[in-house]
Amino acid sequence: MSSVLDLSAVSVVRNGNSILHDVDWTVTDDQRWVILGPNGAGKTTLLQLASSFMFPTSGTVELLGNRLGRVDVFEMRSRVGLASTAMSRRIPSTETVLDVVLTAAYAVTGRWNESYEDIDLKRAHRVLAEWRLDGLADRHFGSLSDGEQKRVQIARSVMTDPELLLLDEPAASLDLGAREELVGLLSGFARADDSPAIVMVTHHVEEIPPGFTHALLISGGGIVASGPISESLTSESLTATFGLSIELDERDGRFSARAV
């Protein structure tokens, strides 16, 4: 399988503070990764590198076959889907759900004078249906529940058929019902043969959708464990990552954890 993301000896230093140090990590196009770690561990920094919105202080980042620093990142960003709270804040609250998704074709977050072809509209409606949003197409983004807004963000991020999909805490702030609906949708998407490589950041193992294949655990800017989820996500690795004795349970592809 081909690599879509390759970090080699990557370190990031900001204002004299080491955020990441000596990170080696490779994502191939058939893998679905979850990144776990405490606050301040460097999870969001990894996503910023993976989305080309940040460059490493040292080391190399190869994204979709191109090395950051040697390629036009604005052209490459259209090949990477990103759903995050920061992106959500840039979406006008009065924008319709259909236009939130549709405008991804031009990488803008508010519809102006750009024109769209029938194929774009058909694609947007199909994506809305896949994420159970087709009944909300004419609603304003600001009128939606948290769970609906999260799904709209993801629908927007897959509108352009990306080669890499990055999800930054997609289940954060959701109630139990909304979380389980989202986990189910993400699980189906992750298992589809035509889905892109996926990297999802989360704080909770309960939010990991079945079908995710790999896990990266990070603490203090360094990797604690990385690899197939059955090998890297363990009670021992969680204990080392969070500095607290944690017991991990797995049932039918879903995880739960508690302190012991």
C-alpha positions as CSV (number, residue, x, y, z in Angstrom):
1,M,0.0,0.0,0.0
2,S,1.2,3.5,-0.7
3,S,2.1,6.0,2.0
4,V,-0.1,9.1,2.3
5,L,1.7,10.6,5.3
6,D,5.3,10.0,6.5
7,L,6.9,11.8,9.4
8,S,10.6,11.2,9.9
9,A,12.5,12.4,13.0
10,V,10.0,15.3,13.3
11,S,10.4,17.8,16.1
12,V,8.4,21.0,16.6
13,V,9.6,23.8,18.9
14,R,7.5,26.9,19.5
15,N,8.6,29.8,21.7
16,G,11.4,27.7,23.2
17,N,8.9,24.9,24.1
18,S,9.3,21.4,22.6
19,I,5.9,20.3,21.4
20,L,7.0,17.2,19.5
21,H,10.3,15.5,19.5
22,D,11.8,12.8,17.2
23,V,8.5,11.5,15.9
24,D,8.5,8.8,13.2
25,W,5.1,7.9,11.9
26,T,3.8,6.5,8.6
27,V,0.1,6.3,7.4
28,T,-0.8,4.2,4.4
29,D,-3.9,4.6,2.3
30,D,-5.6,1.5,3.7
31,Q,-5.2,2.4,7.4
32,R,-7.5,4.2,9.8
33,W,-5.7,5.7,12.8
34,V,-6.8,7.0,16.2
35,I,-4.5,9.3,18.1
36,L,-4.8,9.3,21.9
37,G,-3.1,11.3,24.6
38,P,-3.6,13.8,27.4
39,N,-4.1,17.5,26.9
40,G,-0.9,19.2,25.6
41,A,0.6,15.9,24.4
42,G,0.9,17.1,20.8
43,K,-2.1,15.5,19.2
44,T,-3.4,18.7,17.5
45,T,0.2,19.6,16.4
46,L,0.3,16.2,14.6
47,L,-2.9,17.1,12.7
48,Q,-1.6,20.5,11.8
49,L,1.5,18.9,10.3
50,A,-0.7,16.3,8.5
51,S,-2.9,19.0,7.0
52,S,0.1,21.2,6.0
53,F,-1.0,24.1,8.3
54,M,2.3,23.7,10.2
55,F,5.8,22.9,9.3
56,P,8.3,21.0,11.4
57,T,11.2,22.7,13.2
58,S,13.4,19.7,12.2
59,G,12.8,16.4,10.4
60,T,10.7,15.8,7.3
61,V,7.0,15.5,6.5
62,E,5.9,13.8,3.3
63,L,2.3,14.4,2.6
64,L,0.7,12.6,-0.4
65,G,4.1,12.1,-1.9
66,N,5.3,15.7,-1.5
67,R,7.7,17.1,1.1
68,L,6.4,20.0,3.0
69,G,8.6,23.0,2.2
70,R,9.0,21.9,-1.4
71,V,5.4,22.0,-2.7
72,D,2.5,24.4,-3.1
73,V,0.5,23.5,0.0
74,F,-2.6,25.4,-1.2
75,E,-2.9,23.1,-4.1
76,M,-2.3,20.0,-2.0
77,R,-4.8,21.0,0.7
78,S,-7.7,20.2,-1.6
79,R,-6.6,16.6,-1.4
80,V,-6.9,16.5,2.4
81,G,-10.2,16.6,4.3
82,L,-10.2,18.3,7.7
83,A,-13.0,18.5,10.2
84,S,-12.2,20.4,13.4
85,T,-13.6,22.9,15.8
86,A,-11.4,25.6,14.3
87,M,-12.9,24.9,10.9
88,S,-16.4,25.0,12.4
89,R,-15.8,28.5,13.7
90,R,-15.1,29.8,10.2
91,I,-18.5,28.6,8.9
92,P,-21.1,31.4,8.8
93,S,-24.0,30.6,11.1
94,T,-26.5,31.6,8.4
95,E,-25.0,29.4,5.8
96,T,-27.3,26.6,4.7
97,V,-26.2,23.0,5.3
98,L,-26.1,22.4,1.6
99,D,-23.9,25.3,0.9
100,V,-21.6,24.4,3.8
101,V,-20.9,21.1,2.1
102,L,-21.0,22.5,-1.5
103,T,-18.5,25.3,-0.9
104,A,-15.8,22.7,0.0
105,A,-15.4,22.3,-3.8
106,Y,-13.8,25.8,-3.8
107,A,-12.2,25.5,-0.3
108,V,-14.3,28.5,0.9
109,T,-16.5,28.6,4.0
110,G,-19.1,31.1,2.7
111,R,-20.9,31.1,-0.6
112,W,-20.3,34.2,-2.7
113,N,-20.2,34.5,-6.5
114,E,-18.7,31.1,-7.4
115,S,-20.7,28.8,-9.7
116,Y,-21.3,25.1,-9.4
117,E,-22.1,22.4,-11.9
118,D,-24.8,19.8,-11.6
119,I,-22.2,17.2,-10.7
120,D,-21.2,19.3,-7.7
121,L,-24.8,19.6,-6.5
122,K,-25.4,15.9,-7.0
123,R,-22.2,15.0,-5.1
124,A,-23.2,17.4,-2.2
125,H,-26.7,15.8,-1.9
126,R,-25.2,12.3,-2.0
127,V,-22.8,13.1,0.8
128,L,-25.5,14.7,2.9
129,A,-27.6,11.5,2.5
130,E,-24.6,9.3,3.5
131,W,-24.2,11.2,6.7
132,R,-28.0,11.4,7.5
133,L,-28.2,15.1,6.8
134,D,-30.4,15.1,3.7
135,G,-33.4,16.4,5.6
136,L,-31.4,19.3,6.9
137,A,-30.1,20.7,3.6
138,D,-32.0,24.0,3.8
139,R,-31.4,24.5,7.5
140,H,-28.9,27.2,8.7
141,F,-25.7,25.8,10.1
142,G,-26.1,27.8,13.3
143,S,-29.5,26.3,14.1
144,L,-28.2,22.7,14.2
145,S,-27.4,20.7,17.3
146,D,-23.8,19.9,18.2
147,G,-24.2,16.4,16.8
148,E,-25.6,17.7,13.5
149,Q,-22.9,20.3,13.2
150,K,-20.2,17.6,13.7
151,R,-21.7,15.5,10.9
152,V,-22.0,18.5,8.6
153,Q,-18.3,19.2,9.2
154,I,-17.4,15.6,8.3
155,A,-19.7,15.7,5.2
156,R,-17.9,18.9,4.1
157,S,-14.5,17.3,4.6
158,V,-15.4,14.3,2.3
159,M,-17.1,16.4,-0.3
160,T,-13.9,16.7,-2.4
161,D,-13.2,12.9,-2.2
162,P,-9.9,13.4,-0.3
163,E,-7.0,11.0,-0.1
164,L,-6.6,11.7,3.6
165,L,-9.3,12.5,6.1
166,L,-8.3,14.2,9.4
167,L,-10.9,14.3,12.3
168,D,-10.1,16.4,15.3
169,E,-12.2,15.2,18.2
170,P,-15.4,14.6,16.1
171,A,-17.4,13.3,19.1
172,A,-16.4,16.0,21.6
173,S,-19.3,17.6,23.5
174,L,-21.9,15.2,22.1
175,D,-24.5,13.5,24.2
176,L,-24.6,9.7,24.3
177,G,-27.1,9.3,21.5
178,A,-25.4,11.7,19.2
179,R,-22.0,10.1,20.0
180,E,-23.3,6.6,19.2
181,E,-24.9,7.7,16.0
182,L,-21.6,9.3,14.9
183,V,-19.5,6.4,15.9
184,G,-21.8,4.1,13.9
185,L,-21.5,6.3,10.8
186,L,-17.7,6.6,11.1
187,S,-17.4,2.8,11.6
188,G,-19.3,2.2,8.3
189,F,-17.2,4.8,6.5
190,A,-13.9,3.4,7.9
191,R,-14.8,-0.1,6.7
192,A,-15.7,1.0,3.1
193,D,-13.2,-0.1,0.5
194,D,-13.3,3.2,-1.3
195,S,-12.7,5.4,1.8
196,P,-9.5,7.3,2.2
197,A,-6.9,6.9,4.9
198,I,-8.3,8.3,8.2
199,V,-6.6,9.9,11.2
200,M,-8.9,10.8,14.2
201,V,-7.9,12.5,17.4
202,T,-9.9,11.7,20.5
203,H,-9.5,11.8,24.3
204,H,-11.7,8.7,24.9
205,V,-11.3,5.1,23.8
206,E,-15.2,4.8,23.9
207,E,-15.2,7.1,20.8
208,I,-13.1,4.8,18.7
209,P,-15.2,3.4,15.9
210,P,-15.0,-0.3,15.0
211,G,-13.1,-0.6,11.8
212,F,-10.2,1.6,12.9
213,T,-7.0,-0.4,12.3
214,H,-4.2,1.5,14.1
215,A,-3.5,3.6,17.2
216,L,-0.9,6.1,18.1
217,L,-0.5,7.0,21.8
218,I,1.4,10.2,22.5
219,S,2.5,11.9,25.7
220,G,4.8,14.9,26.3
221,G,5.4,15.2,22.6
222,G,6.8,11.7,22.2
223,I,5.3,8.5,20.9
224,V,4.5,5.9,23.6
225,A,3.0,3.3,21.3
226,S,2.2,3.0,17.6
227,G,0.9,0.3,15.4
228,P,-2.0,-2.1,14.8
229,I,-4.7,-1.3,17.4
230,S,-4.7,-4.8,18.9
231,E,-1.0,-4.4,19.8
232,S,-0.6,-0.7,20.6
233,L,-3.9,0.0,22.5
234,T,-3.4,-1.9,25.8
235,S,-3.9,-1.3,29.5
236,E,-0.1,-0.9,29.7
237,S,0.2,1.7,27.0
238,L,-2.7,3.7,28.3
239,T,-1.2,3.6,31.8
240,A,2.2,4.9,30.4
241,T,0.4,7.6,28.3
242,F,-1.8,9.1,30.9
243,G,0.4,8.4,34.0
244,L,-2.5,6.6,35.8
245,S,-3.1,2.9,36.2
246,I,-5.8,2.2,33.6
247,E,-7.6,-1.0,32.7
248,L,-8.8,-1.4,29.1
249,D,-11.7,-3.6,28.1
250,E,-12.8,-4.5,24.5
251,R,-16.1,-6.0,23.4
252,D,-17.4,-6.4,19.9
253,G,-14.8,-3.9,18.6
254,R,-15.7,-1.2,21.2
255,F,-13.4,-0.1,23.9
256,S,-13.9,1.2,27.5
257,A,-11.3,2.2,30.1
258,R,-11.3,2.9,33.8
259,A,-8.7,3.7,36.5
260,V,-7.8,0.9,38.8
